[in-house]
Amino acid sequence: MSLKTEDKNKLHEIVNAAKKYFITEVMGFDPNKMTLCTLLFEGTEAEVANQQKVVYALAKKHKGFKAGAENGERGYFLTFMIGYLRDFGFRHGFIAESFETSLPWKDVSKMCVAVSKRIASECKRHGIKKEPFISARVSQVYDTGACVYIYFGFIYQGLADPVAVYSQIEDATR
């Protein structure tokens, strides 16, 4: 959401405010705890229609809903910009990168929690003063499991070799 572009005009601003009100007040979602999923359906027209029917029914069953393409487009933009943001951040005292793994569905949640805890403890061990940024994203799904990207970064003020420290934290976490 931090990369969201400014509203194009007053009507766009009003529509976005109404969307936010609906999501947070009517639907009761906490913006700090909600999850957004970008989906791309592939196959024949009939296969895509069936996939959408199944996925949207499952989402509805769990109080989820279809939100449109805008956030997905923003996600692809972020993917494109990550390299530039990483380099910009590094010039301003922040190092960040990602690594990925694939694992069975039953282990995805446990792995995300364990990795977050390990990154946080390793950052403390290496003398990183401020809480690190840690985020996980399921990038691909399979019948038996998922591919998960872990993003993490930290302010490297006072570290002689922040790249080496980052590598050590990533290695310990893996």
Secondary structure, 3 states (H helix, E strand, C coil): CCCCCCCCCHHHHHHHHHHHHHHHHHCCCCCCCCCCCCCCCCCCHHHHHHHHHHHHHHHHHCCCCCCCCHHHHHHHHHHHHHHHHHHHHHHCCEEEEEEEEEEEHHHHHHHHHHHHHHHHHHHHHCCCCCCCEEEEEEEEECCCEEEEEEEEEEECCCCCCHHHHHHHHHHHHC
